[in-house]
């Protein structure tokens, strides 16, 4: 099988350790907004659950969290909710 024919691994739901990374503009309310969106999908998350990595110049922050995702639809829903905010630059 060539690299082009390989399929990505299938994620089975519910998934307890799904990694979400959100990159956005550093500023007041950014972390609280991301937390408010994600906690609707995993009530166990707190703002302390995030690993925060500032960009070199301090303009952006990367928030990484491992969370429980119940259903595949939740991934597209939370991505849409996050991307609706102008401060969000990328959701992985």
N, C-alpha and C positions, 0 to 999 in steps of 0.2 A: 504494500500500500504506500503510495507516495504522500508527501506532506499535504498536497492539495486535496487528497482524498480523505484525509483524517478528519473525523468529526470531533467537535469540542466535547468535553465530558458533560454528561447529562447531570443536571442538578436535581436531586430528589427533594421534594417538599413534604412536610416542613423541613427547613434547613436551619440548624441551630447556630452555625458559625459563618454566616454569610458576610463577607467584607464589603462595606460601602465606603467609598472615599468621595468627599465633597470638597471641591476647591472653590474658594470665593474671595471676595474683597474683604480684607481685614476691616473691622469697624464694629461699632456698637450694635448689638442685636444679632450679629451673624450666627454665632454659636447657638444662641437661644432659638433662633428661627429653625436652624437645622435640627436641633433637638426636638422642637415642637412638632415638626413633620414626622421624624422617625419614631418618636415615642407612641404615635398612633398605631404603629405597626409592631412595636415591641415595647410593652409597658415597663420592662425592667431597665431600660436605658436611663442613664442620668447624664448630665453634662460632663461628669467625671469619667464617663465611659469612653470618651473620645481621646484619641491620640492626636495632639495638635502639632503641626509642623509649619512654622512660618516660612515664607519665601525669603530669599536672600536680602531683598530690599525692604521686606516688611509690608509690602502692598497686598499680598495674598496670604491666605491660610489654607492649609490642607487638613481636613478633619477625617480621621479614619476610625471606623468603629466596626466591631463584629456584632451582628445582631441576629435574632431569630426572624425568619421569613416564613410565614405560614403557607402562602400560595404564590404561584408564579405571577399572578395578576398584581399582587402587592408591589412587585418590583417596578412594573411600568407605572403604577399609580404614584409611588413615592418619587420616582424619577421626574414625572410630570409636575408634581407639586413643588419639588425643589427647583426645577428649571424655570418655573414661573416667576421666581424672584430674580430681579436684575443683578443682585450681588453674586449669584451663583455663576461660576465660569465653566465648571465641569463636574459631572457626576459619573463615577466609575463603580 
